[in-house]
Amino acid sequence: MTETESIAYDVVVIGGGPVGENVADRTRAAGLTTALVESELLGGECSYWACMPSKALLRPVIAQADARRLPGLAQAVQGPLDAPAVLARRNYFAADWKDDGQARWLEGTGAVLYRGQGRLAGPRTVTVTGPDGTVTTLTARHAVAVSTGTRAQLPDLPGLAEVKPWTSREATSAQAVPGRLIVVGGGVVATEMATAWQALGSRVTMLVRGKGLLNRMEPFAGELVAEALTEAGVDVRTGTSVESVGRENGTVVAVTSAGDRIEGDEILFATGRVPHTDDIGLETVGLEPGSWLDVDDSLRVTGTDWLYGVGDVNRRALLTHQGKYQARVAGAAIAARATGGTVAEEPWGAHAATADHHAVPQVVFTDPEAAAVGLSLAEAEQAGHRVRAVDVEFSSVAGAGLYGDGYKGRARMVVDLEDEILRGVTFVGPGVGELIHSATVAVAGHVPVSRLWHVVPSYPTLSEVWLRLLEAYRDN
């Protein structure tokens, strides 16, 4: 092991996924010298094992499902998907798991890339152990930002290590379609990967410990997605936990709490995420290795004036777009503090990630899609708001019928009865992912219901569901 002298920067970022890249971009734009440390591929989980490859797998599935709802086109798309072509396109969107393009982009920002394992080594100090064992010490004049994200959480099950289970990484990067796939879990990764691999030719069995799917959304979202998955051929088993797993002559065998033996060629565990903070030197600054980082709204770690936890590591909202939002806020806050400027930490200020608390949007790219922002009805009630839920079926909207025959979907807005603003909105149905930004504007902007009456949706589009929701609120 060779150790080099210390190199000083204004800012050091540990973790080069989308969040870390955005922190570096913002601090560089503010004129601060910035180093970024990455131990794997620059671009992170989202680029290679999550958002991009998963949506590349799902896009042909959704396009085919939409086409099958249209007379005149349905008969032309009845055959199976061309799985090798879908996987090849997925590989393209994952850049064939090479990060040359991302490295060129980062170089263009003026940030300096260090490849290797970054670890804190005391306040404002980071060591980087390179692939050849060389250790470089970086010091930060103003801030260190930890953006190392999360990794898949695996349960402590007998036989799991021998099975070599899939996590989200294997599910989004596999180069062949398994004949039979067992999916353990009922959240976003589980439902999206069940949708994709079933359509590509796998026989999929979902084992869901809870009562339904997508339990962080309104109950009807999980119900409609489960119904569609079942119709597509997925065997969805709720209230079912896995007690043990093993491989017998190459076949995966999962034994459930009911004593059933489920066989598959591969098994995917989509059972949660844990912070990737166990090996980054948190103990050297008085923090617990492997813990989530507790931060304020400027993303500064509690009890420090120099350490920031940005993105999934702080557990505020485990979503790429929300992490990038945090990165923009954190980058601006770091720059303001470094230059002695005014730090606007009040709610909705330039240096406060207020949307994390009130207006987090998410789209689940199943068929039908499920999209939500803000609070569900249950969450709003638990938070002490006096609210009312307003529900309408998309069948009341002309645009839904034009979108495809037999269109099925539902919308809900949660109205605060005291302030007459929206606390949350949920859409479920084909194509609704493109509607959620309008809801995000309404929720984040605290747009009064009285003003929403003047936001006229174009006819005949799916957006007319807004008019139906407002009418339902007015008439009841």
Buried (B, 14 or more C-beta within 10 A) or exposed (E): EEEEEEBEBBBBBBBBBBBBBBBBBBBBBBEBBBBBBBBBBBBBBBBBBBBBBBBBBBBBBBEBBBBBBBEEEEEEBEEEBEBEEBBEBBBEBBBEBEBEEBBEBBEEBBBBBBBBBBBBBEBBBBBBBBEEEEBBBBBBBBBBBBBBBBBBEBBEBEBBEEBEBBBBBBBBBBEEBBEBBBBBBBBBBBBBBBBBBBBBEBBBBBBBBBEBBBBEBBBBBBBBBBBBBEEBEBBBBBEBBBEEBBEEEEEBBBBBEEEEEBEBBBBBBBBBBBBBBEEBBBEBBEBEEEBBBEBBBBBBBEEBEBBBBBBBBBBBBBBBBBBBBBBBBBBBBBBBBBEEEEBBBEEBBBBBBBBBBBBBBBBBBBBBBBBBBBBBBEBBBEEEBEBEBBBBBBBBBEBBBEBBEEBBBBBBBBBBEEEBBBBBBBBBBBBBBBBBEBBBBBBBEBBEBEEBBEBEBEEBBBBBBBBBBBBBBEEE
